[in-house]
């Protein structure tokens, strides 16, 4: 039934009608905000709009698909259900295994330097990637052991436990050649800028991936951007992790590594190797680092009398303590140059059902049995190596020394748990639609009531 416009305007003033119309619009606006289509804006800059199922909210706040939108850490987890960081790796869940403490290295506190003087631990973050095998060749040729803090699913490079990515044999080679493997989260998210649920998933999902490859769980962990506060440290402590950062940041990712050598040189020249020890940060995703800088670091450090070792060794921690048995939770020695056999690969693919909560929307990736696959470069490697936030353990204005000041962490940004709905005045069309839902009898009664009041006023 089509009502005259003046009558619709009059009826809109009725609390009953206006309230019903507001409720209908609120539901409609909420649905629009919760599910934005491809090409639509998303995230905080778009009223906290969430992309539709199967889409990712890219770093620039636009819904889409593919590595440009879905690659981590740029994809916004809370607004893009299909973000790679929301995926769950294939393999048994590790969250409920026992977490006994062993050894003398503290748990859940920030460790930034070696306890054994005259030693330097070269650490490489954010890999593996296409350059990592070449880096392993260099380390082997120099008889140097290093520590790799591995990320499971960053830069749209593929999941590390998936044989089709080519990464499982590279990670097993790390262990077989005496290097130490630690965790650097599942998708390199800032652990202070995600929800508690997302933070735990970042830790546990990488455990699942590494367990599938090595048969063990690492006990050493490095938070991306060194960003970890009270609750974060508490969770890492409860999960049995030594939190290792660094006191020598080469910034090899910055401007093609232009200042990396000067920063390294300035640090190691600040005192005698007999009185100093260093945990140095570099990245095996950087071509500059692998093809020249690592060999230069090795030559420079050895020339000054440093012994190059793993983080565990420079902390005087036996190799058996570097990994945790995924069943008993106790220490697991996988040394001796031989890594344990990996779990049998599976081709089964499981998709977890989605809910309205974006962070719980995840997909289990299938594992492939494809042999001898080489990792491939990605067109837009959004690895986020140091580029998103200023680490707290070094100053950006000068090379690191033992007396370097620390910079503040970025302010924490809470991800909203509710989506605000803008207030609006119901239009005539909305009122008419609402009236139709109220039923013809109620509508007739309202019309007669209004007409009756008009007669009373005239009388």
N, C-alpha and C positions, 0 to 999 in steps of 0.2 A: 504494500500500500504506500503510495507516494503522498507525503504530508506537505502542506504549504510551508514555505521557509519561515515565515514569522512564527507559526505554531511550533516548529522544530526549535527555534531559538528560545521560545518561552519554556518549552518542556526541558531544554538543556539546563535551565536554572534549577530544576527539581533535584534535590539531593539524591534521591533514589536513582534517577536516570543518569545524572552526572557521575555518580559513584560507580555504576555498572559500566558506563562507557570508559571511565578511567581504568578500571580493572582490565577491560578487554584490550585497551591500547597498551597497558603496561605489559601484558603477556605478549602482545605482538612485538613491541619494541624490544623486550628481553630476548625473544627468539631471534630477532634480527641481529642483536648485538652478540649473541652467543655463537651464531653460525654465519660467518662471512664467506662469500664465495671467492673463487679464483680472481685475482686482480683487485680485490677489495682491500681496504685498509684494515689493519688489525693491531692489537696491542694497546699499551697505555696511551699512545698518541691518537688512537681512534676510539676512545671511550671504552677501552678494555675489550674490544671486539675479539671474538675467538673465531678462527677459521673453521670451515666445515670439515667434517670427517674426511681424512685422506689428504688434507692440505696442511701446509706448513706456514707459519708466520715468520717470514724472513727477517733478517737483521734490519732491513729498511722499513719494516712494518707493513708489508704487503703479503697477501695470501698467494701461495703458489706451490709448485711441485719441482722436484729435481734438486740437485746439490746446491744450486744458488740460493734456494729458499730453505731447504731442509738441513743443510750441512751444519755441523756443530763447530764451535759453540754459538754461532750467530743466530741460529733459529731460536725463536722465543718459546720455550717449553710450555709455558702456561697458556699460550694463545695459538699454538700449532699442534694439533693432535698427532700429526705424522712427522714431527721433528725427529731427526735421527737420535737425538738425545733421549727421546721417549721410548725408543725401542728397547726390547729386552733380549739379551743374547740367548741363544740355545744352550742348554746345559742345566744341570741340577742347581737349585737354589742353595746358596751358601749362608743365608742370613741367620739360620738357627744352629750352626755348628758351635761347639764349645770354643771359648776364647781364653784359655789359660795364659798367664803371663810367664815368660821365661827369660833368662839372661839379665844383664845389668843395664841395658839401654832403657831409658825411661819411655813410658807410653803416654801418648796424648799431650805431649808438650813440644814446643818448638825447638828443634835441634838445628844449629846453624854452622857448627864447626867441628873439625876432627878433634879427638882427644889425644891422638898420638901425633906428636910434633914431627916435622920433617916429611909428612905425608900429604898428598893431594888426591882428592877423589874427583875425577872428572865425571860429571853427570850429564846425561842427555835426556831432554824432555820432549814430549809430544809425539814421538814416533810410536811404532815404526812407520817408515815411509819409503819412497823409492830409493833414497840415498843410504838407508841403514845398512844394507849388505856391504856396500862400499866402505862404510865406516868400520864395520867389523873386520874387513880385510886390513885396514890401516892399523887398527888396534892389535890384531894378530901379528902383523909384520913387526910391530914394535914391542911385542910381548907385554902389552899393557892391559890390565883389567879395569873396566869402568862400570858405572851403574846407569841403567836405563829406566826412567820413570815413564811407563807406557800408558798411552791413552787408547781406549778400546774402539771408539767410533767417532773420530773427529775429522773435519775437513772433507766430508763426503768421500773418504778413501775406502770405505767398506769396513765391516766389523772384523776385528783382528782374529777371532776364533773361526771365522768362515774360511775354509780352505780355498775358496774361489778368489779370495783377496790376495793370496800369496804370502800372508804374514805369519801363519803358524810356524813354518820351518825357520823363519828368521828369528822369532822369539826363542824357539828351542835351541837354535845355534848360540844365542847369547849365553844361555845357561851352560851349554856344552863346552864353551870356550872360556868358562870361568868368570863371566860377567854376572852382575847382580841385577835382578829385575824387580822393580817396585811398581806401585800403582800411582797413576796420575789422574784418576777418575775415568769414568766411562766416556764422557764427551767434552771434557775440559770446561765445565761450567764453573763460574765463580760461586763457591759454596756459601758465601754470605749473601748472595742475591737470588737464591732459590728457596723454595719452601722446604720444611723439614723432611717431607716425604721425598721430594726430588733430591735432596742432599744424600739421603740414605741410599736411594737408587743409584746415584752416581758412584757410590763406594761399592755397593754389593754387586751391581751389574758388571763392573770391571773384574771383580773376584770371579764371577761365573765364567767370564771369557778366559781369564788366565788359567783357571782350573781346568778348563777344557783343553788348553794347549799344553800345560806343564804338569797337570795332576796335583798341583799344590796352590796355596794362596800366599801371596807375599805378606810380610809383616812390616814392610817399609812403604811409606806413603808420602807423596808431596802434593799439597793442595795447589791448584792452579792460581797463579798470580800471588802466591803465598797468602791468599785471602781465607783466613780461618780464625774465628773468635771462640768465645766461651762454649756455646752449644756444639759448635763444630768440633772443637777439641774434645769435648766430652764424648761425643759419638765415636770419634776415632779411637779414643781410649777404650771405650766399651767394646769396640770391635777388634781391639788388640793391635793397634798400629803405632809404630814409631813415626813421628811426623818430622820429616827431614826437609829443611829448606837449604840455605846456602849463605856463604859470606863473600863470594866472589861471583858477581853477575857480569858476564862478558857482554851482555846485550847484543849477541850475535844476530839477532832478528831485526835490529834497528838500522834502517838506512843501509841495508846491504852489508852490515857488519863493519861499517867504517871506523867505529871507535873501539871495536872488540879487542884488538891487539894492544892498544894503549891502556885500556882498562885492566887487562890481564897483567901487562908488564908493570904498571904502577902498583898493583896489589902485591905481586911477588917480590918487588924491589923494596917494599916497605920494611923489610926486616930479614934476618937470616932464616934459612930453612930449618935450622936446628931449633929455632924458637917459635916457628909458626907451622900451622897446618891449615889446609884450605878445602872447602867443598865448593867446587866451581860449577857454574851453570852454563850449559850450552844446549843446542837443539839439533837433533839429527834430521829434522825436516828442512833445515837450511842448507842449500847447496854450498854456500860460502863456507859453512862450518866443516862440512865433510871434505870438500875439495880444496884443502889448503890450511884452514885455520886449526884443525885438530892436530895435524902433524906439527904445525908451528908451536902449539901449546905443549905438546909432548917434548919437543926439542928444548923449548925454553925452560920448562919445569925441571927436566932432567939436568940441564946445564947448570941450574942453581942448586942442585943436590936433592930435589924432591923425589920421593918414591911415589909412583902413581898406583893407586889401589882403589878398591871398591869402597863405598860408604860404610858397609858393614865392617870392613877391616879397619878403616880409620877410626871407627868407634869401638874397636876392640871387641867386636861381637862375632862369635864363631859362625861359620857358614850354615850350620844346622839351624840356627835361630832366624835365618833370613826368610824362612818359609814355614807355613803352617799346614799340617795334614788336614785335608778337607773332611775327614771322618772324626778323628780323635781331637783335633784342634791343637795337638802338641807340635813340637818342633819337627821338621822333616828335612833331613840332609839329602839334597839332590846333587851334591858335588861329585868329584871324581871324574869330571869331564863328560858325564853321560846324563842326559835328561831322562826322566821317566817317560814311558810311552804315553802318548796322548790318548784321550778317550776315543772310542770308535766313532768315526764320523757318521752322521745321520742325514738323510735327505728329507726327513719329516719337517714340515713347516707348520707352525702353530700360531694362530693369531689370537691374542687376548681380546676379549670383548671390551668394547669401549663404553665409557660412562660419561656423564656430563662434566666430570672433573678432568680437565685437559691433562694434568700431570700423570693420571693413571691410564691414559690411553696409550697403549704400547703394543708393539708387534714383535713376536718372536721370529728371529731370522733363521732361515734354514742353513744347515751346514752342507757344504759340497765336498765330494770326494775327489775333485779334480786335482791331479798330481802336478807338481813342478810348475805352479803358476807364478808368474812374475808380477809384483805389484805394479800398478799403473798410476801415472800422474793424474791429478785432477785439474780441471780447467780453472777452478777458482778455489784454491786451497785456503779456506777460511779457518786456519788453525788457531788464530788468536794467541800466538806465542808472545806473551808479555804486552801485547798491543792494547788491550782493553783497559787495564788498570795499572797504576803504579805500584810495584811490589813494595812491601813494607821493610824489606831488609837491605835496601840500597837507595842511595840518593841518585836522582837523575842529573844532578848538576856536576858531579865529579866522579872519577873512577873510584872503585871500592878500596878501602883500607880497613885495617882492624879497628879503626876508630870512627868508621863511617856512621853518620847519623841515619836514623830510620825515618821513612816518610809515612804519613798517616794512610790508613786504609780509606777507600772511598766510603761515603755514607751508605748505610744499608738501605736498600729500597725494597719495601715489602710488596709482594705480589698480592693484589687484592683478592679476597675470598668471595666477595659479592660484587655483582656488576650493577652499577648505579643506572637508574632509568630516569631520563629527563622528564620533568613535569610538563604537561601540555594541556591546553583547553580542548575538549572534544569538539570535533567538527560536526556539522549537521549530518554528514554522511555516517559518521560514527554513531551519533545518537540514534539515527534511524535504524541502523543495524542492531544496536543494542535493544531498541524497542521491539524489534521483531523477535528477539530472543526472549523477551518478557512475556510474550503471548498476547493474543488478540484481546482476551478478556481484560487484562490489566491495562492495555493500551486504551481500550474503549473507556474504561473507568477513569483514566487520567484525563482523556479528552473531555468527557462529560463533566468532570470536576472543574476543569478550567473554565468551560463554558458556563457552568452554574455559578462560579464565582463572579464571572462577568455580569450575569444577570443581576446578582445581588448588589453589585456596585452601582449598576444603572438604577435599580429600584431605590 
